[in-house]
Amino acid sequence: MSFYKIARGLLKGIFKILYRIEVEGIENIPARGRTIICANHISNLDPIVLAITCPRTISFMAKKELFSNKVLARLLYALNAFPVDREGSDISAIRKSLEVLKNDKALGIFPEGTRISKIDINSAKPGISMIGIRSKSPIVPVFIDSDYKLFDKIKIKVGQPIYLDNYHGKKLKTEDYKDISISILESIYSLKID
């Protein structure tokens, strides 16, 4: 059994005690094949919640600052995470993302690139759509709704996969990728549970 699966099992047990997790639409995550799981980002706990509720192993893109501590870096690598520089175009992170998807695995990305307390559709990063288009992967929008107060609910709604087939083979500019990423983020926020 992999370290990821052991950690997921332990954390699942802990989170079941600390929170009441409700998931809707989990069947929208493809059971196999390349898949990008895109969620809103409200807390450092978001990747854990996605990992324990998703039936597939997810390789997460994580901010490079987390990898500055050698012990934490080893732990993150063991959990299939890899660093990304959020300040600019991180070619190595894009390459790693494409490699994960080429191997028919699931990639986890937060399109806003950082935790957001207030909805800002324009905060979507163009790299999200670029990775989706180049890898020809479906993008599964996920909305996480919680304030992460102990013993409160964490609501997760998984939307229908978004296919970007119309853009395959087209020459797109950064602004085009940005616009497509904004529409992906809009799809995520459209899942908001009232």
N, C-alpha and C positions, 0 to 999 in steps of 0.2 A: 504494500500500500504506500502511495506517495505521501510526502510530507504535507502537501497541499490538502489531500483528503483527510489526513489525521487532524490537521489544524481546523479544517472546515467542520469536522464532526465535533470537536471540542467546543468551538465557538458557537455552533448551532445550539448545543446544550446550554451554554451560558446565556445566550441571547433569548432562549425560550423562557428562562427564569426571569431575566431582567426586563423583557419587553413582550408585547403581544403583537406578533407579526402576522399581517394579513396580505396575501398575495393574490392578485387577479390577473389572469391572462398568461400564466406561465407557459401554457401550451403554444404560445406564439414564438417561443424561442426554438429555432430549428434543433432537432435532436442530434444532428451531425452536420459536418461541412463548415466551411468558413462563415463566420458570423461576427458582426460587430455589435456589441451591446453598449448603447449610449444612454446615459442617465443624467438627470440634473444633479447638482453637487451642493449639498447643504451642510455636510459634516464629514469629519475624518472617518466616521464610522460607515459611510456609504459603501466603500468597496467591500467591507466585511459583510454588510447586509446583502449586497448583490451576490457575493460568493456563497453565502449559506443558503440563499433561496434559489439560485440558479442550478439546475441539474448538471450543468457542464462546468468543467474547469475553465476559469477565465484568466487570461494573461492581461494584467492591468498596466497601463501606462501610468507612472507615478512621478511626481516632481523630483528633479535631480537632487534637491536639497536633502531629501530623505536618505539618500545614499552616501552622504558625507560621513556618517558614523559607520565604521566598518562592521560592527556587530549587526546593526539594523540593516545594512546593505545586504549582508549574507542571508539574513532572514527574508528580506524582500525578494531576493533572487530565488530562494528556495520556494517562495510562494508564487513564482512565475511572473513577478512584477519586473519592470525595466524602467530605467530613468528617461525623462524627457526634460529638455530645457524649454521652459514656458515663455522665455523672453523673445525667442526668434524661431526661425525655421530649423528644427533639429533633424538633420538628415539621417543620423544614426537611429533615432527613435522611429522615424518613418520607415526606414529599412527593416528594423526589427518588427514593426507592426505588420508589414507586408510579408515577412518571413513566417510569422505566427499564422497569418491567414492562408498563406500558400500551403501550409501543413494542415489545412482544414480544421483549425482550432478556433476558439472564441476569444475575441479581443475586447477588453473593457476600456471605454474611453468616456471621459466627462467633457462634453463639447465646449463648456465654458472655460475649461483649463484651470479653474480654481474654485474654491467654495464661494457661493453666491447667496447673500441673504435676501436680495430683492431681484425679481425677474428683470433681466435685461437681455432681450433677444439678440441685440447687436454684439453681445459678448461672445457669440459662437466663433470658434476658430476655423479658418478655411481648411486646415489639415484634415479635419474629420471627413469631409466629403471627398477630398483628394484620395485619402486612403481607401474609402469605400469604392470609389470609381476605379482606381488603379487595380485594386484586388478583386473587383467584380463581386463584392460581398454584400449580402443583405444587411441592413442596419435595423436593429431592433430598438425602438424607443422605449425607455423605462422612466416612469415618474415615481420618485420617492417622496412620501409625505410624512414628515415626523419632526418633532422638536427634540427627539431623543431624551425626553425626560423618563427617568426610571419608571417601569411598570406601565408606561403609556403605550399606545398603539404605534406601530410603524406600518404604514400602508404603502404597498408597492403595486403599481399598475403597469403591466407589460402590454405594449401596443403591437399592432400588426407589423411585420417586417416591411421596411421601405426598400424598394429596389430602384437602383439608379441606372438601369439599363439604357435609358434614353441618352445618357451622357457618354457611354462607351465609345471610344474612337474619336471623340470630338476634341478639338483644341480649346482648352479652357484657360481663362486668365485667373489670377488670384481673386479678383472681384467676383467672378463666376462661382468659384469654390466657396467664397464667403457667403454668397447669396444662397447656395444650396445648403450650406451648413446652418444658416439662419432658419431655413425651412425645416431642417431636421430638428432643431431646437424648438421650433414652434410645435412640431408633432409631439415632442416630449411634454411640453407644457399643456398641450390640448388634452392630455391624459389626467390632468389635475383633478383630484377627487374632491368634490364640494362637501 
